[in-house]
Amino acid sequence: MTATMHEFRHSAFVAIEDIQLQSALEGATHKFGSGRTDALAEVPEVEAMRDHFKKVRSATLSQLAHHLETFEKNATAAGAQVHWAATGDDACRIVLDIAQRHGVKLVTKSKSMATEEIHLNQVLSKAGIEPVETDLGEWIIQLAGDPPSHIIAPAIHKTRHQIAEMFTKETGQQVSADDIPGLTELARQVLRQKFLAAGMGISGGNIMVAETGSLVLVMNEGNGRLVTSTPPVHVAVVGLEKLAPTWDDAAVWLSLLARSSTGQALTIYTNIITGPARPTDPDGPQEVHIVILDNGRSKLIGTKYEEVLQCIRCGACLNACPVYREAGGHAYGNPYSGPIGAVIAPLLFGLDKYSGLPHASSLCGACKDVCPARIDLPRMLLELRADEVEQRVLPWWESMSERAAAFGLASPGLFKYGTALIRQMQRPLAKGDKLNLPAKLNPGQSRQTPALAKRSFHDIWQSGELDNKNGGE
């Protein structure tokens, strides 16, 4: 999937016309947003905590190689096996090799953006290994064949009626869309059998704690514990930036993560995994493998885009973004949507393939305001737009029109002459203070383009009419 300018605009227009999607987006993002506000309000000196966390994330990235080596040493000492994946293909090969060595035919997975990023499910399926998503939202979109629509609510675009229809088709059992407990019970029955039969469990990872070599996973469903403890082998695929040097740093991370994402003081399940099961443990995997994923992240270290790696995937910026709340997640053409996706996708997957995303923003700054790490996403969106100009990524006709506009705006005389000319040319199309443009010439489509005023503010100002109207004040 890609999201060029044309593709993003088309997908966004389709989403805006989808009344069901608009209702779902409005309800969910409002709930998450208000929950965040209420949850953070309960924390003493929360702004100071955010400032501290910003410093922690920045300092960690400045010494990332050292902290990663410390994590590898301590995780290995605890019995885990650490693998390094330079690319997504490398990560897929590592996971596939582990599965094939153990003769695995069925894999259960907990929610993981990293595995979505590298298309791991497709690789496993092609090799004859069945991957089953066990997070309820992820299982729903897997049945539907859809990508996730939100970082923390992947099935936000599905109604209960659509879900009931999919469940009935998948299981052969008729279930009512009005019976929510019945829907979840049916999902539980099906997935429980998968947990027991799986030869390998795959997860992501929210935090790698270098101090003890521990992996932290947070979730609001118990599926994560079943995925990481029931199968004999557990494999975690984690982006190299998800690292906290100490447990004190991880504690601040956890305090802000749940509050920023779902409005909870702490997620229902906070799992800490330090190596495989010990002989005295009642359950747990015999092997734990941690695949540390680069896939373009390390090339951002030391650049003007390093700050984007401070993201903890809370989804707060999506809930605050006016563009995401109208366009939805699928318009972004990759697993990372909203403001963070508009920055990270072009950087990781290619600016040419995702040229529309840096423009998927009003630059209102709401994303920066709500980010627990205060990541300056508006700045980076502008930087990416500048990169597009330098790299000549935009279509020639759009680039030419932008250059022509810049030339005209830089010259007061030319600007005044041009606007006067447009006032004359718009007369046949003007209807009151609006222009009756053909659909192809109207970028807004759902709203009319305003006509230029008969006189400019500058002309009125110079004439002195404003002074006269205000009594010379």
N, C-alpha and C positions, 0 to 999 in steps of 0.2 A: 504494500500500500504506500501511497505517496500523498502529498498535500501541496501541490503547486497552487499558485494564486487562483487559477481557474477552478481547480478541483475543490479547494477549500470554500470558495464562494458558492459553488454549486451545491456542495453538501450542506453548507450553512443555510442556504435558501430552502432546501428540502426540509431541514430540521425545523426551521421557523414556521413552516406551513403545517407541521405535524402537531395538532392540538394535544394529542395524548402525550407526546414527548414533552411539550412545553409545560403541561400541567405537572408531569413527573419531575422535571427539572426544577420548577419553581418550588414545589413542595419539599423536595429533598435538600436542595441547597439552602433554602430558608431555615429548615430544621437544623441542619449542621451548623450554619452560620450563627444562629441565635444560641445554639447549645455551646458553641465555642465562647461566645461573649460571656455567657453566664458562668461557665466553668472557670475561665481565667479571672473573672471578677472575684472569685473566692480565694485566689492565691495572693498572699501578702507580697507586695513589692514585685509584682509579676513583670513589670517593664524592666526592672533591674535584672530579673532572672533571664529575660530574653536577651538583654545586652551581654550578660555573662555567657549565655549559650552561643551567641554570635562569636565571641572571642574564642571559646572552646573549639568551635567548628573551624574557625580560621587557623588557629594554632595547630590543630590536628592535621589539616591539609598541608601546612607548611613543613611538617615533619612526617608526612604520610608513609614514606618508605620505611622509616625507622619503626613506626608503630605497627605496620603490617608485618615486619620481621618479628617483632615482639609477639604479636598475635600468633603467628605461625609456630614460633618456638613453644609457647605455652599451650596452644591447642594440641600440638603434637605430643607434648609431655603428658597431656590428659588422655591421650589415646586416639584422638581424631587424626584423620589423614587430610592434609591440606593440598589442594591442587591450584595451579595458577593458569588462568585462561586469558590469553591475550585478546582473543576475538570471540564472538558469539559461536562461530563454528567450532573453535577449540573447546569451548564449554560443552557444547552438544556432544562432541566426540568423547570427552572425558566421562560424561554421564552415561552415554550409550555403552562405552567400554565397561564401566562398572556393572551396568545392568546385564550385559551379555556374559560377563565372567561368572555371574551368579545365576545365569539361566532364567532371568526374570521375564515373565510374560505379561504381568499386570503391575502397573505403577499407580499408587494413589498420590495425589498432589494437594498441598494446601496453597492458599492464595500467594502468588508470586509474580510481581511485575517483571523481575529479571528474566524469568523463564518465558514470559510473554514476549519480552524484548528479543530474545534469541530464537523464538519459534521452536522451542524444545518439543512441544507436543507433536508437531508435524514430523520432526526427526524421529521420535520414538515410534510413531504410528507407521512410518515408512519402513522401519526396521522390524515390524511385526510385534511391537510391544504396545499394549493398550494403556494410554494414560487416562486417568479419571480424576477430574477436578472434584474436590470434596467440600470446598467452601460453597455454601448454598448458592450464592450469586454467581460464582464461577461455573458451577455445575449447570445452572440454568442457561448461561450464555454458551457453554460448550454444547448443550443439546440443541440450541438454536443456531449454532455455527457462527455466532457473532463475536467480535472483539469486545473487550470491556469498555464501558461508557464512562466510568468514573474510577479514580484511583482506589477509593475505599468502598464504592457501591457499584460494582461492575454491571449489575443487571437493572440499573436505575430506569432504563428505557422500556422495561417489560411490565405489562399489567398482570394482575393475578389470573385473568381469564386466559391470556396467552400461556402463562406458566401452567395452569391446569390442563390446557390442551396438550402441551408438550409432555407433561408427566403421564397423562393418559396414554399418549402414543408410545412413550418409552417403556412403560410398565405393563400396559394392557389392562390396567385397573382404572375404572371410571372414578373420577374425583371432582368434586364441585369447587368452582372458583371461590365460592363464599365460605368454604370450609378451610380456613387458613391453618388451624391445627392439623387437619387431615392432610393437607399438602405437605407440611413439614414432617409429619409422621411417615408419609409415603417415601419422602426423600431419605429419611433416616433409615428406613427398612432396606432400601436399595443400597445405600452407601455403606451401611454397616457390613454387608456381605463383601463389599469391595475391600474394606479395611482388613478383614480377616483373611482374604485370599491374596492380597498384594505381596509381592516378593521384595518390593522396594518402595520407600516413601520419599517424596521430593518436596522440599520447602524452599522458601526464600529465606531472608533473614533481615530483621530490622536493625540490629546492632551487633557488631563483633566487638567484644570487650578484650582489649589487648592484655590487660592486667592478669587475666586468668585463662585466656584462650576460650572464653565462653561465647556461645551464640544465643542471642535473645530474639524471641519471636513473640509478637503481640497480636491478639485476635479476639474476636467476640464470639467465636464458635469453638466447640470442643474438637472439631475435626483436626486442628493442628496437632493436638496431643496424640491423636490416634495415628496420624500420618508419621509422626516422628518417633513413636514408641512401639507400635504394633508390628510393622514389617522388620525383618532381620537387618535390613540395610537402610540407612537414612542418608540422603544426599541433599545438601543445602547449596543453592546457587545465590551468591551475594555480591553485589557491586562493591568494588574496593573502597569506595568512599564511605560506606556504612560502618565506620570505625570510631569507637570511643576509647581513648587511652586507659581510663580508669573507671571503676564502678561509680565514683562520685560524678564523673562526666555522664555516664549512662543514666544515673538517677535524674539528672536535670533533663536529659533527652526524653526519658519516659514521662516525666511530669508535664512536659509541653506537648508531647506527641498525641496522647489520647484527648487532652483538652482541646487541642487545635483541630483534630479530625472529627471526633464524634461528640465532643462536649462531655466526656467522662473524665473523672479524676484519674482513673486507670482502666485500661481495657480489662474485660472479664478474665481473659486468660493471658497471663504474662509468663512465658515459658523460658527457662534458662537451661541450655544444654551445654554441658562440659564433658565432651568425650562420649564414648559408648557406655552401655550398661556395665556396672561393676558386678562381680559374682554375687554380691549380697542384694543387688537391686531386684525388686519383684518383676520388673519389665524393662523394656528398652531395647534398642538395636544392638546387634553384635558389632556393627561397623558404623562409624560416622564419617562421612566425607564432606569437606567444605570446599566448594569450588569458588575461588575468588575471581570475579569477572572484571576485566578491564573494558574491552570493547569500545575503545576511544576515550575513556575517562582520563587516563594518565596524560594524554596529550593536552588536556585543558589546564593541568597544573602549571602555575607560573604565567598564565595568560590572563587577558582581561575577562575571561569567562570562568576562571577557577571558582568563583563564588557560587556558581550554580551547583557545584558538588556538595555544598552545605545542606542541600535539600534532604529532608527526612521523610518525604512522601506522605505528608499528613493530609493533603488535599484541600487545605484551607484556602489556597489561592483560587482553586476552581470554584468554590462556593461563593467567593467574593467577586469573581470576574463577570462583568456584564456580557461579555462575548460568549464565554463558555455557557452561561445560563440561558442563552438563546440558541447557540449552535449545537450544544451537546458534545459528547466526547468523540463520536465516530467521525466528525468532520476533520479531526486532527490527523487521521490516517495512520496512527501508531498508538501503542499502549499508553503513552504519556500525553494527556490532554491538558487543556487549560493553559494558564500562563507558564507554568513550569514546562509543560510539553512544547509550548511555542518556542522555548529557548533550547531545551535539551535535545529535542528531536533533530533540528537542523545541525546541531553540533555533533551528535553521535552518528546520525544516519545520512548526512549530506544536505547542505544548504540548497543545492539545486533540486533535490527531491522534495524538500519541504519549504519551498520559497514563499508559500502563502502564510506560513505560521507567524513569522515576525510581524506581519501586518494584522494578525488576529487579535488586536488589542486597541483599546481606546487610550492607553497610556494614562489612565486615571489614577494609577498608583495604589489601588485597593489591594492588589496582590502583595505588595511590599508591606502595607500596613498590617496585614493579618499574618504574614509569615513568621513563624516562631524564631527563625534565624535571621529575620530582617533581610532576606536576600533581595538585592536591588534588581528585580526582573525588568522593570521599565527601562533601566539603563541598558541592559543587555539586549533587549528587543530593538532599541535604537542602534546599538552597535551592529547587530545582525543586518538591519536595514542598510546601514552604511556598507557592510561587507557585500551585500547583494549588488550595490552600485559598483563597487570596486571590481568585483568578480564578474560583472556583466551577466548576472544570473537572470535578471528580469527579461521578459520578452522585449524585442527591439522597439516595438511600437509603444510599449509602456515606458520604457527607458527614455525614448525620445520625447514623449509627452511630459515626463517629469522634468527633463532638462529644459524643455521649452518653458514650462511653468516657472522653474527656478530663474531662468533668464529674464522673464517678464516681471517677476516679483522683485528682482534686484534693481530694476530701473523704474523710479517713480513716474517718469514721463511716459514710458512705454506702458506701464500698468494703467495709468489714467486714460491713455489713448485706447488701450485694449478693452477696458471696461465700457468706455463710451461706445465702441464699435459693437460690443456684445449687446448693449441695451437696444441698439437699433435692430440687430439681427434677431433678437428674441421676440419682437413684437408679434409675428404671426403665430408664435407658440404660447404667448402669455395669456393666462386666464386669471385675472385678478393679480394676486401676488404669487401665483404658482405657474410653473411651466408644464404644459400638456405634451410631454415628450413620449415618443414611441418607446415601447418596453426595452428594446435593445440599447437605447441611449440613456436609460434611467438606472443608475447604479443602485438606487434604493429599492426599486421595483414595488415594494409594498407601501411606499409613500411618495408623494409628488415632490419634485425638485423645486425649491423656491426660485422665483425670478429675481433678477437684480433690481434693486430699488431705482426709481426714476432719477433720483439724485443721490450722490454719495454723501456720506457723513462729512467727509473732508470738505466738499463744496459748501455744505450747509454751515459748517464751522467757519470757513473763511468769509462767508457772506455776512456774518455777524447776527444772523437770525436767532441763534440760540440765546445770545446776550439780550436781545430785544424781548424774547419770550419770557426770560427770567427777570425782567425788570432791571437789567444791568448788574444784577448781583454776581 
